[in-house]
Amino acid sequence: MSVISRRTLHLATFLATIIVCYAVFANVQAQQSPPTRKVEPKREIIQGLPANRIEVTPNRELMDLYKADQGERKLLTEKPVIDEQDVRKLNERDAQRRKRVLELYHANALKTGLDFYHAAMIFQHGDDLGDYLLAHDLAIAALTFKDKGAEEAKWLIAATQDRLLKKLGRPQRFGTQQITTKPNANNLRCLSIYNLDSSPTTVTDEHRQILNVPTLKQAQEKLEELNKKCKN
């Protein structure tokens, strides 16, 4: 065998040895290394709340305040005649509820869509622009959740905007607000839809339905049904 052939053989053997050693070393390292951990993406924090806010239990106190708000109004509307004293007492209790809800709001006690919806509804029954603005903002916040409050808040987003516009003496856009007529001979009041925006930039019935608001025709038909007693 020539010198060149022997050198070539030695070089090939040396390279093969290196390859084998590297393969053995890599296999040992793989067995000794801890398994790779899956890195969880960092959860986004919005207003101090985790991004997956679905499983949090709604605030019981807020729920009770909401039920009281709705229950008192139901009892009041069932009365044949509503006098000023009834309205004054309701307004006083409304103010007490708003005070407590505001305390809970500033204490970051609102953790679910239902919490924001309940708080929004209570402030919807306020008496000044600040109440209606906060009600609108709370309803929008409720929409960002994935619980029942998000669906309930759709109508309230429209209603809070309409009530704010009504307070400013401006035409409403969605048609959620009503006004009462003067008492008839039986001291009963009829309802009618408050002044509607008729400009080209007002909302459509399709837009209303997206927010769970009845079409104008549906709203008018409902009022006619409610007004049957007051017209007799």
C-alpha angles and dihedrals in degrees: 000000000000124000091248093052092050091050092049091050092049091049093049091049091049093051092047090052091052092050092050092048092050092050091051092047093049091050092051092049092050091053094048098044116093116248115272112260120225108243111226115218113250110259116242114243117213118184090339093304125117115247093244098061097153102103098052114114115242116252108268095207092052090049091052091049090051093049090050090050093052096039095054091050092050091053091047095052091050092060114100091224127023114205129198093256091060091051093047093052091048091051090052093052090045089056091051091051093049091051092054094043090052089054091052091046093053090046089058090241093141105096107152139048089252090054091055091044094050091048091047093052092051092051090045084069092057127113109230141052093261091057093051094045092052091045089054093048092048091050091052090050090052089057091064092066128082100226134090091281091070093060093043091050095061095078091041092056088060094041095050091052091049092048091050091051091047091052088053091050091247127132115268121239108208100037098236097129125083137189130208126237125227114285115273126221090288092049091251124139126216124214130232134178112266118244111301128216107248097180121122090254096058119114125271129232088252089057090048092054092052087062093043092253117142118247115258090256092052092048092051092049091051091051092050089054092049092047096056092095096048092051095053 
